[in-house]
Amino acid sequence: MEDNSKNALPKQENIGFESILIRYDGLDADNHQIDLHDLGVSVQGISKIITTIATFSITKNYKKGQRNLDCRVVVGVPKENCYSLQAFIEVLDKSPFLSTAAAGICSGLTVLIFQYVWALLSGRDKEMDVLRTALIESMSQNGKREDRLLDIIDKMAMGLLSSAKQAVQPIERSCKTIKFGNKEGYYTTVDTADKKVIHSEDVSFTNPQPYNVFITELDMKNFTCKVSLIEDLHRRFNAKITDPQIELPNNKYVVAMADKKAIIVIAKQRLQKDIVKEFIISDIKNDAQRSLEEW
């Protein structure tokens, strides 16, 4: 008899992450079938999303290329639960550091980020805000917030847009929904409405209006910066300054950042899928106001 032990799936307890259940529901999937081409495209997208997020959970780095990732995904035999696949995340680097990290908090963090990415790309703002709060709590260490990591997660989410488009291909064609879950139940469902948002390329601009912001970074060569709104200091947004005075030495933008004080700017937002991608600042309305500590 042929020995297939080398081709057997790795045992879950040696992987360090909880497995992820992928379930296709509706249409062909109700008969435990799914279009093979659509399935192939979908699982490629899902695999890229899972491995990119799992790698970030371990390393705290966003790695774009598939070859640079520290994890891979393997699946078991499809089940007649509509049409379901059980995905297992395997850590490729067997060094003690990564093995310890993977066996620790990374499983829960991977699920949180996975939910957040789908909420962001699907335009589910309320869900995204709740998950962002959970991410802040999960990634804070010794009372210190990790806003830099949140910025990376937002960038990573948008970088995974093409993979999300692949993942949802079977929806409306061979299934109605795709659900993701674990032994505790399903935590993310993607449906037709989500697919429409994910495939939307709408870019729009708001009208200029005043915003009370803190400048946290400033690039005087490219005239770009990072800003936080005073009503939401947890988030940072990319911004571009078109105001000519930005070219002057010791201008108000530079002084406000150095003094860690809020300023009122006139800006419009560049939106993609109704998600704020950038502030375009055209003027500064007044001098610096209260300091960051006072807020």
Solvent accessible surface area in square Angstrom, and as a share of the most:
residue,aa,sasa,rsa
1,M,246,1.10
2,E,138,0.62
3,D,108,0.56
4,N,87,0.45
5,S,75,0.48
6,K,194,0.82
7,N,124,0.64
8,A,69,0.54
9,L,80,0.40
10,P,43,0.27
11,K,134,0.57
12,Q,76,0.34
13,E,133,0.59
14,N,109,0.56
15,I,8,0.04
16,G,25,0.24
17,F,10,0.04
18,E,57,0.26
19,S,10,0.06
20,I,3,0.02
21,L,30,0.15
22,I,5,0.02
23,R,49,0.18
24,Y,0,0.00
25,D,20,0.10
26,G,8,0.08
27,L,78,0.39
28,D,59,0.31
29,A,0,0.00
30,D,84,0.43
31,N,103,0.53
32,H,79,0.35
33,Q,114,0.51
34,I,23,0.12
35,D,64,0.33
36,L,147,0.73
37,H,123,0.55
38,D,2,0.01
39,L,20,0.10
40,G,26,0.25
41,V,28,0.16
42,S,0,0.00
43,V,46,0.27
44,Q,115,0.51
45,G,0,0.00
46,I,3,0.02
47,S,34,0.22
48,K,49,0.21
49,I,0,0.00
50,I,0,0.00
51,T,1,0.00
52,T,1,0.01
53,I,0,0.00
54,A,0,0.00
55,T,0,0.00
56,F,0,0.00
57,S,0,0.00
58,I,9,0.04
59,T,34,0.20
60,K,52,0.22
61,N,80,0.41
62,Y,43,0.16
63,K,56,0.24
64,K,126,0.53
65,G,31,0.30
66,Q,97,0.43
67,R,239,0.87
68,N,96,0.49
69,L,11,0.05
70,D,24,0.13
71,C,3,0.02
72,R,114,0.42
73,V,31,0.18
74,V,22,0.13
75,V,69,0.39
76,G,15,0.14
77,V,125,0.72
78,P,64,0.41
79,K,119,0.50
80,E,136,0.61
81,N,61,0.31
82,C,23,0.14
83,Y,34,0.13
84,S,1,0.00
85,L,10,0.05
86,Q,42,0.19
87,A,0,0.00
88,F,30,0.12
89,I,3,0.01
90,E,26,0.12
91,V,8,0.05
92,L,90,0.45
93,D,60,0.31
94,K,129,0.55
95,S,42,0.27
96,P,112,0.70
97,F,145,0.60
98,L,12,0.06
99,S,50,0.32
100,T,99,0.58
101,A,24,0.19
102,A,2,0.02
103,A,78,0.60
104,G,45,0.43
105,I,114,0.58
106,C,3,0.02
107,S,18,0.12
108,G,46,0.44
109,L,2,0.01
110,T,3,0.02
111,V,24,0.14
112,L,36,0.18
113,I,0,0.00
114,F,1,0.00
115,Q,29,0.13
116,Y,1,0.00
117,V,0,0.00
118,W,2,0.01
119,A,0,0.00
120,L,4,0.02
121,L,0,0.00
122,S,6,0.04
123,G,31,0.30
124,R,57,0.21
125,D,75,0.39
126,K,178,0.75
127,E,56,0.25
128,M,10,0.05
129,D,72,0.37
130,V,105,0.60
131,L,14,0.07
132,R,14,0.05
133,T,75,0.43
134,A,32,0.24
135,L,0,0.00
136,I,23,0.12
137,E,130,0.58
138,S,45,0.29
139,M,9,0.04
140,S,37,0.24
141,Q,109,0.49
142,N,163,0.84
143,G,78,0.75
144,K,140,0.59
145,R,75,0.28
146,E,40,0.18
147,D,36,0.19
148,R,131,0.48
149,L,8,0.04
150,L,4,0.02
151,D,22,0.12
152,I,36,0.18
153,I,1,0.00
154,D,31,0.16
155,K,125,0.53
156,M,0,0.00
157,A,0,0.00
158,M,33,0.15
159,G,44,0.42
160,L,3,0.01
161,L,18,0.09
162,S,75,0.49
163,S,7,0.05
164,A,0,0.00
165,K,49,0.21
166,Q,67,0.30
167,A,0,0.00
168,V,0,0.00
169,Q,40,0.18
170,P,0,0.00
171,I,0,0.00
172,E,93,0.41
173,R,141,0.52
174,S,0,0.00
175,C,0,0.00
176,K,117,0.50
177,T,28,0.16
178,I,2,0.01
179,K,56,0.24
180,F,1,0.00
181,G,0,0.00
182,N,26,0.14
183,K,175,0.74
184,E,149,0.67
185,G,34,0.33
186,Y,84,0.32
187,Y,45,0.17
188,T,5,0.03
189,T,57,0.33
190,V,0,0.00
191,D,52,0.27
192,T,44,0.26
193,A,65,0.50
194,D,12,0.06
195,K,25,0.11
196,K,130,0.55
197,V,47,0.27
198,I,0,0.00
199,H,85,0.38
200,S,29,0.19
201,E,97,0.43
202,D,101,0.52
203,V,79,0.46
204,S,54,0.35
205,F,108,0.45
206,T,40,0.23
207,N,124,0.64
208,P,84,0.53
209,Q,87,0.39
210,P,71,0.44
211,Y,27,0.10
212,N,40,0.20
213,V,1,0.01
214,F,7,0.03
215,I,9,0.05
216,T,61,0.35
217,E,81,0.36
218,L,31,0.15
219,D,53,0.28
220,M,81,0.36
221,K,173,0.73
222,N,90,0.46
223,F,58,0.24
224,T,50,0.29
225,C,9,0.06
226,K,48,0.20
227,V,1,0.00
228,S,4,0.03
229,L,24,0.12
230,I,36,0.18
231,E,133,0.60
232,D,44,0.23
233,L,58,0.29
234,H,85,0.38
235,R,42,0.15
236,R,50,0.18
237,F,20,0.08
238,N,77,0.39
239,A,2,0.02
240,K,86,0.37
241,I,5,0.03
242,T,76,0.44
243,D,9,0.05
244,P,107,0.67
245,Q,46,0.20
246,I,3,0.02
247,E,118,0.53
248,L,104,0.52
249,P,115,0.72
250,N,125,0.64
251,N,9,0.04
252,K,89,0.38
253,Y,0,0.00
254,V,38,0.22
255,V,66,0.38
256,A,1,0.01
257,M,59,0.27
258,A,74,0.57
259,D,72,0.37
260,K,118,0.50
261,K,75,0.32
262,A,0,0.00
263,I,0,0.00
264,I,40,0.20
265,V,1,0.00
266,I,42,0.21
267,A,1,0.00
268,K,70,0.30
269,Q,25,0.11
270,R,69,0.25
271,L,29,0.14
272,Q,31,0.14
273,K,10,0.04
274,D,118,0.61
275,I,15,0.08
276,V,40,0.23
277,K,48,0.20
278,E,23,0.10
279,F,1,0.00
280,I,27,0.14
281,I,1,0.00
282,S,54,0.35
283,D,64,0.33
284,I,13,0.06
285,K,127,0.54
286,N,48,0.25
287,D,84,0.44
288,A,35,0.27
289,Q,75,0.33
290,R,118,0.43
291,S,19,0.12
292,L,75,0.37
293,E,133,0.59
294,E,108,0.48
295,W,98,0.34
